[in-house]
């Protein structure tokens, strides 16, 4: 059985491996000493066999090729190691992993791992092309990723992902000690697929997902249970420890309940995903290289202690803290109160009863109120992960530029081949599969700037003359009138004073509106015919307007 993998990883540029169980394997054990990859410290994929393949000619020409020069040569040719080093030195131990489809002629899926820099922006860490997204490919991806970033079994690491079954099982096997969060937006999408729709369901779900204390979570879940027991059971089955902030581990400096950082990366490379594999990987490499340079230039212009996005949050909480009363208790300990809400704040330990400070590393509104009570600066209490110096550490190591494909050296390796096309059962779908949370309306395209049709009768917007309510009302009056059949005479209409008054009001209203121009040309066909038909019959009973005036 043949398997193929093409990946651009943090430790190297691009590599293709083709494993054929029936083919012969080349022995490179004699070309490089065992354990050299450990001394090089260039990642899991740079093994002695890989070094033998890539540097075969150099090793044969220089038998005394030292590992220092070999290491420099590998870094020179494959310069994405800076991405890994930047994450290790300057990023929090939080990674979002996700997969997306390739849209070009070569079908497959692109697996990616994205971190967060000090300014809470995406930091592309690793990406790989696989034939299909399943448990085996995710295990392979996680094995290489965890070894490159030196996280072992995942201790101290937080992984955010969707609810893909193969991914969930792979994380349990390869990173059993990590904190695995599931994207709350995907849970809510599946929540709506089950038929649990409505504004109240949405409001209670997101409030339950974003609360930071267990009593508040239990309170919202009781409301959900009172509304629907099925909804409550469905959410409990999804393990609230993976999607609710109240159960997240502290000291990770990240309270994200969504994997939007991975979705942002997938959206940024959507044009590259339409191209062949080699071209796509090159465009992703260039995009990441250019992004790292731009972030470095932007960070050098900041004359701040903390990053701008964090400072913006602090300024917002400074405005909100004026509603909270601060009661001193002891050394660096305070009780912050607003109405019936009371929280204990300990400035020395950087803790608050709401747990928001412990989760994010940024002082919450209660902590900001206590800090300003002492005339302190809240920015001094922000975690070191959000400082501009840490932002500079993220992008300290640039990606090395390389020559074009026409100048790439020829190597004795199997060529990179696309995956075999798989035909799924059923008719191929043309339209994009929409998320249940998307608004599905009759008009999906905006009509901004276009003319809105108006009714030809009443000249109002929103309908045409065929559906005009005035026309329907007039036709209803016409249907009530007796109609002559053949030579028969219509039945006599009762000469009632109320009928004459009604007809006179209708006729006069129509004439007055036309005369005064209140409604421009108001041709109510049914009412007009009704009035003209009865005009002769009521001519004798109508008062003379000239004589009246």
Secondary structure, DSSP 4 states (H G I P E B T S, - for coil): -EEEEEEE-TTSS-EEEEEETTS-----TTTS-TTHHHHHT--SS--HHHHHHHTHHHHHH-TT--HHHHHHHHHHH--THHHHHHHHHHS-SEEEEEEEE--SSS--EEEEEEEE-TTS-EEEEEEEEESS-SHHHHHHHHHHHHHHTT-TTTTT-EEEE---HHHHHHHHHH-TTSEEEE-HHHHHHHHHHTT--SHHHHHHHHHHHH--SHHHHHHHHHHHHHH-HHHHHHHHHT-GGGT-GGGS-TTSS----S-HHHHHHHHHTTTGGGS-HHHHHHHHHHHHHHHHHHHHHHHHT---SB-HHHHHHHHHHHHHGGG-EEEEEETTEEEEEETTEEEEEETTTTEETTSHHHHHSS--HHHHHHHHHTT--GGGGS-GGGBHHHHHHHTSSPPPP---GGGPPP-SSPPP-PPPP-PPSSPPP-S----TTS---S--S--TTSPPPB-TTT--BTS-GGG-HHHHHHHHHHHHS----TTPPPPPPP--HHHHHHHHHHHHHHHHHHHHTSSSS---HHHHHHHHHTTTTTTTTSPPHHHH-
